Structure formats: C-alpha cells, structure tokens
Amino acid sequence: EVGAPPGPQRQRKEADAQHNWGLTLLKMERYEDAGLIFESIINDEPNAEESWAALGVCMANLKQEEAALACQKQVVKIRAMKENFSVE
C-alpha cells in the first residue's frame, strides 16, 4: 500500500537526523564520510546554513582550504539573506 508523500515536518525531522549523523561522523574524525552527508543535505536544501558550516569544517580538516573557504562564504551569504528577510 502506498501512502501520501512525506510532509514537510517529516522531511525536516529526517534532515535533522541526517545532520546529526554527519556531526557524529565529524566528531569521530571521519571527515570524508561526514562531508558526504552534509553535501547530501545541501543538495536537498541549498540554504542549510549549519550543514554548510559543518562541511567547511570537514573540508578544512581534509586540507581542502579553498573548499572550506567557499563553504564559509556560503554561510555568510545565507546569514545575510536571512537578515535581509527579517528586517523587511
């Protein structure tokens, strides 16, 4: 039996669980695996600020300085966008 597609609340919970798994891998110093998790989240939600930041940490630990900087620039861009929306 096929049910209704997952709603936004279920999708959010799944994304949170996925992010938490990525953080666990990061703490275990499994930077490549964690990076793949965060990239997957970002592919689904390009404005996932915390996942961009965590991906930047992964890239820095993997000595991928340019990629780490690009991630941090994305975090700044997302924050600026959020601030612009909240001011209006």
C-alpha positions in Angstrom: 0.0 0.0 0.0 1.3 3.4 -1.0 0.5 6.3 1.3 0.8 10.0 0.9 4.2 11.6 0.4 6.1 12.7 3.5 5.0 16.1 4.7 7.4 19.0 5.4 7.6 18.1 9.1 8.7 14.6 8.4 11.2 15.8 5.9 12.6 18.3 8.4 13.0 15.5 11.0 14.8 13.3 8.5 17.1 16.2 7.6 17.8 16.9 11.2 18.6 13.2 11.8 20.9 13.2 8.8 22.7 16.4 10.0 23.1 14.8 13.5 24.7 11.7 11.9 27.1 13.9 10.0 28.1 15.7 13.2 28.7 12.3 14.8 30.9 11.3 12.0 32.7 14.7 12.2 33.4 14.1 16.0 34.7 10.6 15.1 37.1 12.4 12.7 35.5 10.6 9.7 35.7 13.8 7.7 35.1 12.3 4.2 32.0 10.4 5.3 30.7 13.4 7.2 31.3 15.6 4.2 29.2 13.3 2.0 26.3 13.6 4.5 26.5 17.4 4.6 26.8 17.6 0.8 23.6 15.4 0.5 21.7 17.7 2.8 22.9 20.8 0.9 21.8 19.2 -2.4 18.3 18.9 -1.0 18.3 22.2 0.9 20.8 24.7 -0.5 20.2 27.2 2.3 21.1 24.7 5.1 23.4 27.1 6.9 24.6 24.6 9.6 25.4 21.9 7.1 27.4 24.4 5.0 29.3 25.3 8.1 29.9 21.7 9.1 31.0 20.9 5.5 33.5 23.7 5.8 35.0 22.1 8.9 35.2 18.8 7.1 37.0 20.4 4.2 39.4 22.3 6.4 40.3 19.0 8.2 40.9 17.4 4.8 43.3 20.2 3.9 40.9 21.5 1.2 41.3 25.1 2.1 39.6 26.6 -1.0 36.6 24.3 -0.5 36.5 25.2 3.2 36.6 28.9 2.4 33.8 28.5 -0.2 31.6 26.8 2.4 32.2 29.7 4.9 31.4 32.2 2.2 28.1 30.4 1.6 27.3 30.6 5.3 27.9 34.3 5.3 25.7 34.7 2.2 22.9 32.7 3.8 23.1 34.7 7.0 23.0 38.0 5.1 19.9 36.7 3.2 18.2 35.7 6.4 18.9 39.1 7.9 17.5 40.9 4.9 14.3 38.9 5.1 13.9 39.5 8.8 14.4 43.3 8.5 11.6 43.8 6.0 
